[in-house]
Amino acid sequence: MNLEMLEKARARVPSIPVLVNLVSQRTKQLNRGERPFLKPLSKEEDKSDIALREIAEGLVLAQVDMQAVEKHNEAQTRWGRHL
């Protein structure tokens, strides 16, 4: 995994769990044969590196279910603890 691209992708997606899920999902898509959004640097370039470059360039974005976030926050408030 290209550490420079990892840092650039992390600048776009600061949440590590979200970044890990995003890279994983995009890598699976590329492995299934979906076309990359940018030209690979070589034939041997790892799919996860392509995914990181796509994220770093802003070509892949995370979708957040705001209703789920709101429910989680309400549950934390209701029960007075971190879930």
PAKOL-449598 format. One record per residue: x, y, z of N, C-alpha, C in turn. Coordinates in nm, 4 decimals, decimal comma, padded with zeros to 6 digits, m for minus. Layout:
BEGIN
{{X Y Z} {X Y Z} {X Y Z}} ...
This chain:
BEGIN
{{00,0841 m00,1167 00,0000} {00,0000 00,0000 00,0000} {00,0889 00,1234 00,0000}} {{00,0564 00,2163 m00,0841} {00,1324 00,3397 m00,0997} {00,1014 00,4347 00,0167}} {{00,1998 00,4576 00,1044} {00,1776 00,5398 00,2231} {00,1507 00,6863 00,1897}} {{00,2110 00,7356 00,0831} {00,1868 00,8741 00,0418} {00,0404 00,8917 00,0003}} {{m00,0114 00,7966 m00,0766} {m00,1515 00,8032 m00,1177} {m00,2437 00,7847 00,0018}} {{m00,2030 00,7019 00,0969} {m00,2818 00,6822 00,2173} {m00,2982 00,8140 00,2924}} {{m00,1912 00,8902 00,3051} {m00,1976 01,0194 00,3741} {m00,2843 01,1198 00,2967}} {{m00,2742 01,1187 00,1655} {m00,3570 01,2086 00,0848} {m00,5049 01,1708 00,0954}} {{m00,5338 01,0415 00,0947} {m00,6717 00,9952 00,1086} {m00,7233 01,0281 00,2485}} {{m00,6374 01,0157 00,3466} {m00,6776 01,0461 00,4847} {m00,7076 01,1950 00,5019}} {{m00,6426 01,2796 00,4247} {m00,6731 01,4222 00,4290} {m00,8158 01,4479 00,3787}} {{m00,8611 01,3667 00,2842} {m00,9978 01,3791 00,2304} {m01,1009 01,3143 00,3222}} {{m01,0627 01,1991 00,3811} {m01,1533 01,1233 00,4680} {m01,0816 01,1027 00,6008}} {{m01,0960 01,1951 00,6954} {m01,0199 01,1878 00,8198} {m01,0588 01,0728 00,9128}} {{m01,1786 01,0197 00,8995} {m01,2218 00,9085 00,9842} {m01,1600 00,7784 00,9322}} {{m01,0749 00,7178 01,0142} {m01,0065 00,5946 00,9712} {m01,1055 00,4822 00,9414}} {{m01,2065 00,4575 01,0271} {m01,3010 00,3501 00,9929} {m01,3731 00,3745 00,8602}} {{m01,4112 00,4981 00,8349} {m01,4790 00,5296 00,7082} {m01,3830 00,5093 00,5914}} {{m01,2585 00,5535 00,6073} {m01,1589 00,5371 00,5005} {m01,1330 00,3901 00,4720}} {{m01,1184 00,3094 00,5758} {m01,0950 00,1654 00,5578} {m01,2118 00,1027 00,4823}} {{m01,3338 00,1367 00,5224} {m01,4513 00,0809 00,4533} {m01,4591 00,1279 00,3091}} {{m01,4259 00,2532 00,2857} {m01,4308 00,3087 00,1508} {m01,3276 00,2412 00,0596}} {{m01,2060 00,2254 00,1093} {m01,1005 00,1592 00,0301} {m01,1387 00,0140 00,0046}} {{m01,1890 m00,0527 00,1067} {m01,2284 m00,1930 00,0923} {m01,3385 m00,2102 m00,0113}} {{m01,4412 m00,1271 m00,0006} {m01,5531 m00,1363 m00,0948} {m01,5069 m00,1081 m00,2377}} {{m01,4266 m00,0042 m00,2554} {m01,3820 00,0315 m00,3907} {m01,2875 m00,0749 m00,4462}} {{m01,2015 m00,1318 m00,3623} {m01,1107 m00,2373 m00,4073} {m01,1901 m00,3588 m00,4542}} {{m01,2954 m00,3947 m00,3801} {m01,3803 m00,5068 m00,4216} {m01,4446 m00,4793 m00,5572}} {{m01,4900 m00,3554 m00,5769} {m01,5506 m00,3194 m00,7049} {m01,4494 m00,3338 m00,8185}} {{m01,3277 m00,2869 m00,7959} {m01,2234 m00,2974 m00,8992} {m01,1881 m00,4435 m00,9261}} {{m01,1835 m00,5251 m00,8217} {m01,1536 m00,6676 m00,8391} {m01,2630 m00,7401 m00,9154}} {{m01,3877 m00,6908 m00,9053} {m01,4987 m00,7501 m00,9809} {m01,4979 m00,7079 m01,1265}} {{m01,4091 m00,6154 m01,1615} {m01,3982 m00,5767 m01,3017} {m01,4490 m00,4377 m01,3346}} {{m01,4943 m00,3633 m01,2350} {m01,5373 m00,2262 m01,2635} {m01,4171 m00,1444 m01,3077}} {{m01,4433 m00,0502 m01,3949} {m01,3348 00,0325 m01,4487} {m01,2901 00,1361 m01,3464}} {{m01,1600 00,1590 m01,3372} {m01,1119 00,2642 m01,2482} {m01,1500 00,4022 m01,3023}} {{m01,1617 00,4991 m01,2107} {m01,1963 00,6349 m01,2491} {m01,0762 00,7137 m01,2983}} {{m00,9574 00,6563 m01,2829} {m00,8365 00,7182 m01,3356} {m00,7461 00,6105 m01,3930}} {{m00,6518 00,6513 m01,4741} {m00,5648 00,5559 m01,5416} {m00,4650 00,4952 m01,4429}} {{m00,4572 00,3603 m01,4382} {m00,3575 00,2970 m01,3516} {m00,2161 00,3389 m01,3924}} {{m00,1278 00,3475 m01,2932} {00,0097 00,3874 m01,3204} {00,0865 00,2780 m01,3938}} {{00,0451 00,1530 m01,3721} {00,1055 00,0393 m01,4417} {00,0060 m00,0765 m01,4404}} {{00,0353 m00,1795 m01,5182} {m00,0513 m00,2974 m01,5193} {m00,0500 m00,3685 m01,3848}} {{00,0603 m00,3568 m01,3138} {00,0779 m00,4271 m01,1870} {00,0327 m00,3456 m01,0659}} {{m00,0177 m00,2240 m01,0866} {m00,0581 m00,1415 m00,9728} {m00,1684 m00,2120 m00,8936}} {{m00,1482 m00,2183 m00,7631} {m00,2428 m00,2839 m00,6747} {m00,3777 m00,2115 m00,6768}} {{m00,4852 m00,2891 m00,6714} {m00,6198 m00,2305 m00,6759} {m00,6444 m00,1377 m00,5567}} {{m00,5887 m00,1708 m00,4402} {m00,6084 m00,0830 m00,3240} {m00,5363 00,0502 m00,3432}} {{m00,4231 00,0500 m00,4136} {m00,3544 00,1757 m00,4437} {m00,4358 00,2610 m00,5409}} {{m00,5002 00,1960 m00,6361} {m00,5873 00,2689 m00,7287} {m00,7025 00,3309 m00,6504}} {{m00,7626 00,2526 m00,5605} {m00,8726 00,3033 m00,4783} {m00,8270 00,4226 m00,3942}} {{m00,7093 00,4134 m00,3340} {m00,6568 00,5247 m00,2544} {m00,6354 00,6490 m00,3400}} {{m00,5814 00,6308 m00,4599} {m00,5606 00,7457 m00,5489} {m00,6932 00,8082 m00,5874}} {{m00,7943 00,7251 m00,6146} {m00,9260 00,7767 m00,6492} {m00,9845 00,8585 m00,5341}} {{m00,9700 00,8088 m00,4136} {m01,0203 00,8803 m00,2958} {m00,9428 01,0095 m00,2763}} {{m00,8103 01,0033 m00,2879} {m00,7260 01,1215 m00,2701} {m00,7586 01,2294 m00,3723}} {{m00,7985 01,1896 m00,4920} {m00,8328 01,2849 m00,5975} {m00,9780 01,3329 m00,5871}} {{m01,0531 01,2776 m00,4927} {m01,1922 01,3186 m00,4753} {m01,2876 01,2539 m00,5734}} {{m01,2457 01,1443 m00,6347} {m01,3289 01,0761 m00,7338} {m01,4243 00,9748 m00,6702}} {{m01,3959 00,9369 m00,5448} {m01,4807 00,8439 m00,4701} {m01,5149 00,9116 m00,3386}} {{m01,6424 00,9159 m00,3068} {m01,6888 00,9818 m00,1850} {m01,7664 00,8834 m00,0985}} {{m01,7663 00,9080 00,0321} {m01,8417 00,8244 00,1255} {m01,9845 00,8756 00,1361}} {{m02,0772 00,7837 00,1490} {m02,2160 00,8199 00,1738} {m02,2445 00,7944 00,3211}} {{m02,3054 00,8912 00,3856} {m02,3349 00,8794 00,5275} {m02,4857 00,8771 00,5463}} {{m02,5339 00,7787 00,6206} {m02,6760 00,7690 00,6529} {m02,7010 00,8578 00,7744}} {{m02,7462 00,9799 00,7495} {m02,7632 01,0775 00,8561} {m02,8734 01,0363 00,9538}} {{m02,9729 00,9616 00,9085} {m03,0761 00,9141 00,9998} {m03,0174 00,8167 01,1017}} {{m02,9278 00,7301 01,0567} {m02,8632 00,6358 01,1479} {m02,7747 00,7099 01,2472}} {{m02,7051 00,8123 01,2014} {m02,6215 00,8923 01,2906} {m02,7087 00,9612 01,3953}} {{m02,8208 01,0169 01,3519} {m02,9125 01,0846 01,4440} {m02,9682 00,9877 01,5484}} {{m03,0081 00,8679 01,5042} {m03,0584 00,7673 01,5988} {m02,9513 00,7285 01,7002}} {{m02,8296 00,7128 01,6533} {m02,7187 00,6777 01,7421} {m02,6978 00,7873 01,8462}} {{m02,6980 00,9130 01,8021} {m02,6790 01,0250 01,8938} {m02,7937 01,0348 01,9946}} {{m02,9168 01,0092 01,9499} {m03,0312 01,0097 02,0409} {m03,0182 00,8995 02,1455}} {{m02,9743 00,7826 02,1032} {m02,9567 00,6716 02,1969} {m02,8492 00,7047 02,3000}} {{m02,7426 00,7691 02,2580} {m02,6372 00,8089 02,3522} {m02,6925 00,9058 02,4554}} {{m02,7718 01,0019 02,4103} {m02,8290 01,1012 02,5013} {m02,9284 01,0351 02,5971}} {{m03,0128 00,9498 02,5420} {m03,1153 00,8845 02,6221} {m03,0551 00,7974 02,7324}} {{m02,9519 00,7237 02,6998} {m02,8948 00,6295 02,7953} {m02,7785 00,6902 02,8731}} {{m02,7380 00,8101 02,8338} {m02,6339 00,8804 02,9087} {m02,4977 00,8150 02,9045}} {{m02,4717 00,7452 02,7983} {m02,3391 00,6814 02,7845} {m02,3049 00,6680 02,6385}} {{m02,1794 00,6381 02,6134} {m02,1311 00,6184 02,4766} {m02,1601 00,4754 02,4335}} {{m02,2291 00,4595 02,3209} {m02,2605 00,3254 02,2688} {m02,1625 00,2825 02,1649}} 
